Amino acid sequence: MKHYLILITVIVFSMTSCESVRVAADYDRAVSFDTYKSFAFFNDGIDKAKISDLDKRRILRAVESEMLAKGFVKSETPDLLINIFTKERQEVNVYNQNFGMYGWGMNWGWGWGPMMGWNQTSVSNSSSGTLYIDLIDANKKELVWQGMGEGYLSSRMDKKEARIVEFVAAILEKYPPQDN
């Protein structure tokens, strides 16, 4: 019974940890972020991101939506340039679970003998990704804010867009910095 409780705890923890996005942000403390009112995408940098064009468009739509919701205006002469880049890591998890008892004692057949159990091994693959969103002062051409979100990626196409939106929203929740 104790083995089952541990297994259930591990499964629940694994399921909830896969859903969260770990977020961090860094910024230039000398910058007054309330002066920024407009944005555009830094296409030269975005073109170098090593993800599919479909995912790039998904990310850019999500970033644009979040920035518009924050009151920014998309402009040809922006205050901020937005750049993105990504990192992906494949993880292989091997779980070994031993069931049964080993040793000497009453067995299935007649008399005494070695007792047997079984070993169950399961292997799972997952992708962990990191999305960086850079905000660059368009006039100075200097990085003023960087947000980073890390979490598990969905391999299911019907969940991919929602996961990207979740990543972007979690990252941009840190902008503008509150202690500035």
PyMOL commands that set and color helices and strands:
alter all, ss='L'
color gray80, all
select helices_A, chain A and resi 2-19+33-35+43-46+53-69+157-172
alter helices_A, ss='H'
color red, helices_A
select strands_A, chain A and resi 22-27+38-41+73-74+80-106+112-137+142-152
alter strands_A, ss='S'
color yellow, strands_A
deselect
rebuild
show_as cartoon
